[in-house]
Amino acid sequence: MHGGSWSGGNNKQLPELNSHLAQAGYHCAAINYRLVPQWKCPAPIEDTAAALTYLRQHADELNIDRNNFILLGRSAGAQTALLAAYTL
């Protein structure tokens, strides 16, 4: 998940990391989340939950394991990933 102090950034921010993980055999989904000041917490966590729900619902067509996810991010994305992991 991208950084940006919750007020900037987008899912195109970490292409090298996503490419590296994909080459190592992982399926990657770069998640966008709503930004401040227009949106407040828990909007980013809700967006993360929606992304995970989508991935689980489409797991067969995406050929991914619906029960095996890793959340990671940089800066604000890392905190959002951690909050989501503890609350979802």
VOGU-3710 file (C-alpha; in Angstrom, 3 decimals, decimal comma):
1> mhggswsggn> 0,000/0,000/0,000  1,308/3,408/-0,960  2,607/6,103/1,341  1,876/9,797/1,220  0,913/10,916/4,732  -2,675/9,827/4,031  -3,038/12,944/1,836  -1,276/11,869/-1,374  0,087/8,990/-3,364  -1,581/6,235/-5,322
11> nkqlpelnsh> -1,296/2,572/-6,198  1,296/3,238/-8,912  3,875/4,306/-6,291  5,720/1,005/-5,734  6,152/-0,624/-9,178  9,629/-2,009/-8,466  8,510/-3,738/-5,273  5,385/-5,132/-6,933  7,434/-6,421/-9,887  9,988/-8,004/-7,553
21> laqagyhcaa> 7,277/-9,787/-5,553  5,518/-10,951/-8,731  8,786/-12,337/-10,116  9,231/-14,201/-6,828  5,867/-15,910/-7,394  3,542/-13,738/-5,329  0,284/-12,291/-6,629  0,232/-8,538/-5,995  -2,648/-6,109/-5,737  -1,766/-2,437/-5,349
31> inyrlvpqwk> -4,577/-0,872/-3,326  -5,694/2,736/-3,494  -7,393/4,247/-0,483  -9,302/7,463/0,125  -7,157/10,400/1,195  -7,381/13,208/3,768  -8,568/15,890/4,177  -11,649/14,877/2,188  -11,898/11,512/3,967  -11,094/10,595/7,559
41> cpapiedtaa> -10,147/7,336/9,213  -11,485/4,636/9,016  -11,918/5,278/5,252  -8,499/3,783/4,315  -9,224/0,670/6,390  -12,667/0,341/4,792  -11,039/0,596/1,367  -8,550/-2,107/2,322  -11,406/-4,322/3,505  -13,257/-3,717/0,229
51> altylrqhad> -10,156/-4,667/-1,769  -9,688/-7,872/0,229  -13,376/-8,720/-0,198  -13,062/-8,212/-3,943  -9,973/-10,426/-4,112  -11,678/-13,163/-2,108  -14,846/-13,006/-4,219  -12,835/-13,221/-7,457  -10,152/-15,622/-6,223  -11,068/-18,417/-8,606
61> elnidrnnfi> -10,919/-16,269/-11,724  -7,738/-14,550/-10,474  -6,220/-17,921/-9,537  -5,263/-16,794/-6,028  -5,638/-18,345/-2,572  -8,570/-16,540/-0,935  -7,283/-17,393/2,555  -3,648/-16,353/2,256  -2,938/-12,615/2,087  -0,031/-10,454/3,168
71> llgrsagaqt> -0,587/-6,744/3,712  2,397/-4,456/3,397  2,996/-0,832/2,697  5,247/2,158/3,028  4,717/5,037/5,442  0,967/5,727/5,700  0,340/2,559/3,698  2,253/0,527/6,279  0,177/1,936/9,121  -3,032/1,373/7,173
81> allaaytl> -1,986/-2,227/6,459  -1,227/-2,790/10,143  -4,512/-1,244/11,290  -6,409/-3,337/8,761  -4,628/-6,506/9,867  -5,614/-5,873/13,486  -9,209/-4,835/12,820  -10,420/-6,980/9,918
//
